[in-house]
Amino acid sequence: MPKKEALLPDQTELRWPWWVTGDCCGLVCAFVTNILHFFAYYVQMKYVIGPWYGTLSYSAIAYSIVMLLAVISHNMCRFTNPGTVPLSFVAPSPLDVDTRRNYVCKRSNVIKPPTAHYCREARRVVVRMDHYCPWVNNVVGMFTQKYFLLFLLYTFLCCVFSGVTLASRAWSCSRQSRYYSRHQSPKSGFCNPEPLDVVLCVINFVEALLFVLFTGCMGADQFEAISKNTPYIDRLQGHKGRQRPICDNLRDVFGGRFSLTWFLPIPPSQEARASFNKMLFDTRAHLEKEAQKYQQEIDRAPTVEAEAVEHAGGSNGALRRRNGSG
């Protein structure tokens, strides 16, 4: 028993360093995502929140925390194994065509549990694979979907915050300017910005507008997939997952009952790891039984064929005797 526990998939595969390097677009997009977060943070602290409320204000601290959670969630999603089937889990043989098509990866010959699919960018079979996302340069799968959802949530909040503060600054300064005569200027540079200030704030506003739409749409799509218990690829293939209460599906993604840990980018729970192991072992056990059955059918085939030939020969002899006697 101890040897078996030492070889559990979650204790070997998930501990390895993970980084998808086969997709140049994903590498660039993931790097740019971090740059955009830090750019927005710089603009907010330098030109918006800092001059307006102060860098130690409640608004600045709240934005800093949300931005930090977004960056951590992004990088946890980027560098966490999404739930790949170990290469040691090679499918047994022989198997019939239907079983091999449904439970065996034709590219790597490893077992393929239900909802598992082969990812060309990662070059591995991923359990509960939803899709490959270049913005995190990783597969959204069993152990990365939570990080991906948190990344979308906190990025959405950062974009909303940036958009609101920039719009509020423009509105506040437009009102303030009405109280000054043409020969007066505002008391500070907050409402009398330099050209660089204007350019950076405009870029930050456009960035916030674009990514609030992107993260909102992606979040809605992920919520639909979770509510229907059917990953994106399975939906494309016309498959439907087992219908369950949405709370059960959310617990599978976030781990355990609803708590503060749902909103923190922490490693997968022991319950999720146990479910991962059980899924792999159950699939392998099922394929081993199917292989034994198919092997027995192959072994019986020559005997059945010989009996058929012998029966056919006996029938022909009897027919010749009847014809001769006739």
Contacts in CASP RR format, 6 or more apart in sequence:
PFRMAT RR
TARGET T0000
AUTHOR 0000-0000-0000
METHOD contacts of the structure
MODEL  1
MPKKEALLPDQTELRWPWWVTGDCCGLVCAFVTNILHFFAYYVQMKYVIG
PWYGTLSYSAIAYSIVMLLAVISHNMCRFTNPGTVPLSFVAPSPLDVDTR
RNYVCKRSNVIKPPTAHYCREARRVVVRMDHYCPWVNNVVGMFTQKYFLL
FLLYTFLCCVFSGVTLASRAWSCSRQSRYYSRHQSPKSGFCNPEPLDVVL
CVINFVEALLFVLFTGCMGADQFEAISKNTPYIDRLQGHKGRQRPICDNL
RDVFGGRFSLTWFLPIPPSQEARASFNKMLFDTRAHLEKEAQKYQQEIDR
APTVEAEAVEHAGGSNGALRRRNGSG
5 11 0 8 1.000
8 277 0 8 1.000
9 85 0 8 1.000
9 86 0 8 1.000
9 89 0 8 1.000
9 276 0 8 1.000
9 277 0 8 1.000
9 280 0 8 1.000
10 273 0 8 1.000
10 276 0 8 1.000
10 277 0 8 1.000
12 86 0 8 1.000
13 81 0 8 1.000
13 83 0 8 1.000
13 84 0 8 1.000
13 85 0 8 1.000
13 86 0 8 1.000
14 81 0 8 1.000
14 83 0 8 1.000
14 143 0 8 1.000
14 268 0 8 1.000
14 273 0 8 1.000
16 81 0 8 1.000
17 79 0 8 1.000
18 79 0 8 1.000
18 80 0 8 1.000
18 81 0 8 1.000
18 82 0 8 1.000
18 138 0 8 1.000
19 78 0 8 1.000
19 79 0 8 1.000
19 137 0 8 1.000
20 26 0 8 1.000
20 121 0 8 1.000
20 122 0 8 1.000
20 137 0 8 1.000
20 138 0 8 1.000
20 139 0 8 1.000
21 27 0 8 1.000
22 121 0 8 1.000
22 123 0 8 1.000
23 121 0 8 1.000
23 132 0 8 1.000
23 134 0 8 1.000
23 137 0 8 1.000
25 134 0 8 1.000
26 121 0 8 1.000
26 134 0 8 1.000
26 135 0 8 1.000
26 137 0 8 1.000
27 137 0 8 1.000
29 134 0 8 1.000
29 135 0 8 1.000
29 137 0 8 1.000
30 74 0 8 1.000
30 78 0 8 1.000
30 134 0 8 1.000
30 135 0 8 1.000
30 136 0 8 1.000
30 137 0 8 1.000
33 74 0 8 1.000
33 135 0 8 1.000
33 136 0 8 1.000
34 71 0 8 1.000
34 74 0 8 1.000
34 75 0 8 1.000
36 207 0 8 1.000
36 211 0 8 1.000
37 67 0 8 1.000
37 70 0 8 1.000
37 71 0 8 1.000
37 74 0 8 1.000
37 155 0 8 1.000
37 158 0 8 1.000
38 71 0 8 1.000
39 203 0 8 1.000
39 204 0 8 1.000
39 207 0 8 1.000
40 67 0 8 1.000
40 158 0 8 1.000
40 162 0 8 1.000
40 204 0 8 1.000
40 207 0 8 1.000
40 208 0 8 1.000
41 63 0 8 1.000
41 64 0 8 1.000
41 67 0 8 1.000
43 162 0 8 1.000
43 200 0 8 1.000
43 201 0 8 1.000
43 203 0 8 1.000
43 204 0 8 1.000
44 50 0 8 1.000
44 63 0 8 1.000
44 161 0 8 1.000
44 162 0 8 1.000
44 165 0 8 1.000
44 204 0 8 1.000
45 55 0 8 1.000
45 60 0 8 1.000
47 193 0 8 1.000
47 197 0 8 1.000
47 200 0 8 1.000
47 201 0 8 1.000
48 162 0 8 1.000
48 165 0 8 1.000
48 166 0 8 1.000
48 169 0 8 1.000
48 201 0 8 1.000
49 55 0 8 1.000
49 57 0 8 1.000
49 59 0 8 1.000
49 60 0 8 1.000
49 63 0 8 1.000
49 165 0 8 1.000
50 57 0 8 1.000
50 60 0 8 1.000
51 188 0 8 1.000
51 189 0 8 1.000
51 190 0 8 1.000
52 165 0 8 1.000
52 169 0 8 1.000
52 190 0 8 1.000
53 59 0 8 1.000
53 60 0 8 1.000
54 60 0 8 1.000
59 165 0 8 1.000
63 158 0 8 1.000
63 161 0 8 1.000
66 154 0 8 1.000
66 157 0 8 1.000
66 158 0 8 1.000
66 161 0 8 1.000
67 154 0 8 1.000
67 158 0 8 1.000
69 150 0 8 1.000
69 154 0 8 1.000
69 263 0 8 1.000
69 264 0 8 1.000
69 265 0 8 1.000
70 150 0 8 1.000
70 151 0 8 1.000
70 154 0 8 1.000
70 155 0 8 1.000
70 157 0 8 1.000
70 158 0 8 1.000
72 265 0 8 1.000
73 147 0 8 1.000
73 148 0 8 1.000
73 150 0 8 1.000
73 151 0 8 1.000
73 154 0 8 1.000
73 265 0 8 1.000
74 136 0 8 1.000
74 147 0 8 1.000
74 151 0 8 1.000
74 155 0 8 1.000
76 144 0 8 1.000
76 147 0 8 1.000
76 265 0 8 1.000
77 136 0 8 1.000
77 138 0 8 1.000
77 140 0 8 1.000
77 144 0 8 1.000
77 147 0 8 1.000
77 148 0 8 1.000
77 151 0 8 1.000
78 136 0 8 1.000
78 137 0 8 1.000
78 138 0 8 1.000
79 138 0 8 1.000
80 138 0 8 1.000
80 143 0 8 1.000
80 144 0 8 1.000
80 147 0 8 1.000
80 267 0 8 1.000
81 143 0 8 1.000
81 144 0 8 1.000
82 122 0 8 1.000
82 126 0 8 1.000
82 129 0 8 1.000
82 138 0 8 1.000
82 139 0 8 1.000
82 140 0 8 1.000
82 141 0 8 1.000
82 142 0 8 1.000
82 143 0 8 1.000
82 144 0 8 1.000
83 126 0 8 1.000
83 127 0 8 1.000
83 128 0 8 1.000
83 141 0 8 1.000
83 142 0 8 1.000
83 143 0 8 1.000
83 144 0 8 1.000
83 276 0 8 1.000
84 122 0 8 1.000
84 124 0 8 1.000
84 125 0 8 1.000
84 126 0 8 1.000
84 127 0 8 1.000
85 105 0 8 1.000
85 110 0 8 1.000
85 111 0 8 1.000
85 112 0 8 1.000
85 113 0 8 1.000
85 116 0 8 1.000
85 124 0 8 1.000
85 125 0 8 1.000
85 126 0 8 1.000
85 127 0 8 1.000
85 280 0 8 1.000
86 110 0 8 1.000
86 280 0 8 1.000
87 108 0 8 1.000
87 110 0 8 1.000
89 110 0 8 1.000
89 111 0 8 1.000
89 280 0 8 1.000
89 284 0 8 1.000
90 109 0 8 1.000
90 110 0 8 1.000
90 111 0 8 1.000
91 100 0 8 1.000
91 103 0 8 1.000
91 104 0 8 1.000
91 105 0 8 1.000
91 109 0 8 1.000
91 110 0 8 1.000
91 111 0 8 1.000
91 287 0 8 1.000
92 284 0 8 1.000
92 287 0 8 1.000
92 288 0 8 1.000
92 291 0 8 1.000
93 291 0 8 1.000
94 291 0 8 1.000
94 294 0 8 1.000
94 295 0 8 1.000
94 298 0 8 1.000
95 103 0 8 1.000
95 104 0 8 1.000
95 287 0 8 1.000
95 290 0 8 1.000
95 291 0 8 1.000
95 294 0 8 1.000
96 290 0 8 1.000
96 294 0 8 1.000
99 287 0 8 1.000
99 290 0 8 1.000
99 294 0 8 1.000
100 106 0 8 1.000
102 112 0 8 1.000
103 111 0 8 1.000
103 112 0 8 1.000
103 113 0 8 1.000
103 283 0 8 1.000
103 286 0 8 1.000
103 287 0 8 1.000
104 110 0 8 1.000
104 111 0 8 1.000
104 112 0 8 1.000
104 287 0 8 1.000
105 111 0 8 1.000
105 112 0 8 1.000
105 118 0 8 1.000
105 125 0 8 1.000
107 118 0 8 1.000
108 118 0 8 1.000
108 123 0 8 1.000
108 124 0 8 1.000
108 125 0 8 1.000
110 125 0 8 1.000
111 125 0 8 1.000
111 280 0 8 1.000
111 283 0 8 1.000
111 284 0 8 1.000
111 287 0 8 1.000
112 118 0 8 1.000
112 125 0 8 1.000
112 283 0 8 1.000
113 127 0 8 1.000
113 279 0 8 1.000
113 280 0 8 1.000
113 282 0 8 1.000
113 283 0 8 1.000
114 279 0 8 1.000
114 283 0 8 1.000
115 127 0 8 1.000
115 128 0 8 1.000
115 129 0 8 1.000
115 231 0 8 1.000
115 234 0 8 1.000
115 241 0 8 1.000
116 125 0 8 1.000
116 126 0 8 1.000
116 127 0 8 1.000
116 128 0 8 1.000
116 129 0 8 1.000
117 125 0 8 1.000
117 126 0 8 1.000
117 129 0 8 1.000
117 233 0 8 1.000
118 124 0 8 1.000
118 125 0 8 1.000
118 126 0 8 1.000
119 125 0 8 1.000
119 126 0 8 1.000
119 129 0 8 1.000
119 132 0 8 1.000
119 139 0 8 1.000
120 132 0 8 1.000
121 132 0 8 1.000
121 139 0 8 1.000
122 132 0 8 1.000
122 138 0 8 1.000
122 139 0 8 1.000
126 139 0 8 1.000
126 141 0 8 1.000
126 142 0 8 1.000
127 141 0 8 1.000
127 142 0 8 1.000
127 276 0 8 1.000
127 279 0 8 1.000
127 280 0 8 1.000
128 141 0 8 1.000
128 142 0 8 1.000
128 145 0 8 1.000
128 231 0 8 1.000
129 139 0 8 1.000
129 140 0 8 1.000
129 141 0 8 1.000
129 231 0 8 1.000
129 233 0 8 1.000
130 139 0 8 1.000
130 140 0 8 1.000
130 141 0 8 1.000
130 145 0 8 1.000
130 222 0 8 1.000
130 225 0 8 1.000
130 231 0 8 1.000
130 232 0 8 1.000
130 233 0 8 1.000
131 139 0 8 1.000
131 140 0 8 1.000
131 231 0 8 1.000
131 232 0 8 1.000
131 233 0 8 1.000
132 138 0 8 1.000
132 139 0 8 1.000
132 140 0 8 1.000
133 139 0 8 1.000
133 140 0 8 1.000
133 148 0 8 1.000
136 144 0 8 1.000
136 147 0 8 1.000
136 148 0 8 1.000
136 151 0 8 1.000
138 144 0 8 1.000
140 148 0 8 1.000
141 231 0 8 1.000
142 268 0 8 1.000
142 272 0 8 1.000
142 276 0 8 1.000
143 268 0 8 1.000
143 272 0 8 1.000
143 276 0 8 1.000
145 222 0 8 1.000
145 253 0 8 1.000
146 253 0 8 1.000
146 254 0 8 1.000
146 255 0 8 1.000
146 265 0 8 1.000
146 268 0 8 1.000
147 265 0 8 1.000
148 222 0 8 1.000
149 219 0 8 1.000
149 222 0 8 1.000
149 253 0 8 1.000
150 263 0 8 1.000
150 264 0 8 1.000
150 265 0 8 1.000
152 215 0 8 1.000
152 216 0 8 1.000
152 218 0 8 1.000
152 219 0 8 1.000
152 222 0 8 1.000
153 215 0 8 1.000
153 219 0 8 1.000
153 263 0 8 1.000
155 211 0 8 1.000
155 215 0 8 1.000
156 211 0 8 1.000
156 212 0 8 1.000
156 215 0 8 1.000
156 216 0 8 1.000
156 219 0 8 1.000
158 208 0 8 1.000
159 207 0 8 1.000
159 208 0 8 1.000
159 209 0 8 1.000
159 211 0 8 1.000
159 212 0 8 1.000
159 215 0 8 1.000
160 208 0 8 1.000
160 212 0 8 1.000
162 204 0 8 1.000
162 205 0 8 1.000
162 207 0 8 1.000
162 208 0 8 1.000
163 204 0 8 1.000
163 205 0 8 1.000
163 208 0 8 1.000
163 209 0 8 1.000
163 212 0 8 1.000
166 201 0 8 1.000
166 204 0 8 1.000
166 205 0 8 1.000
166 208 0 8 1.000
167 205 0 8 1.000
169 190 0 8 1.000
169 201 0 8 1.000
172 191 0 8 1.000
173 186 0 8 1.000
173 190 0 8 1.000
173 191 0 8 1.000
176 186 0 8 1.000
176 191 0 8 1.000
177 186 0 8 1.000
177 191 0 8 1.000
180 186 0 8 1.000
185 192 0 8 1.000
186 192 0 8 1.000
193 201 0 8 1.000
221 232 0 8 1.000
225 231 0 8 1.000
225 232 0 8 1.000
225 235 0 8 1.000
226 246 0 8 1.000
226 249 0 8 1.000
226 250 0 8 1.000
226 253 0 8 1.000
227 246 0 8 1.000
227 249 0 8 1.000
228 235 0 8 1.000
228 240 0 8 1.000
228 241 0 8 1.000
228 243 0 8 1.000
229 241 0 8 1.000
229 242 0 8 1.000
229 243 0 8 1.000
229 244 0 8 1.000
229 249 0 8 1.000
230 239 0 8 1.000
230 240 0 8 1.000
230 241 0 8 1.000
234 240 0 8 1.000
234 241 0 8 1.000
250 258 0 8 1.000
251 257 0 8 1.000
252 272 0 8 1.000
252 275 0 8 1.000
254 261 0 8 1.000
254 262 0 8 1.000
255 261 0 8 1.000
255 262 0 8 1.000
255 268 0 8 1.000
255 269 0 8 1.000
255 271 0 8 1.000
255 272 0 8 1.000
256 269 0 8 1.000
256 271 0 8 1.000
END
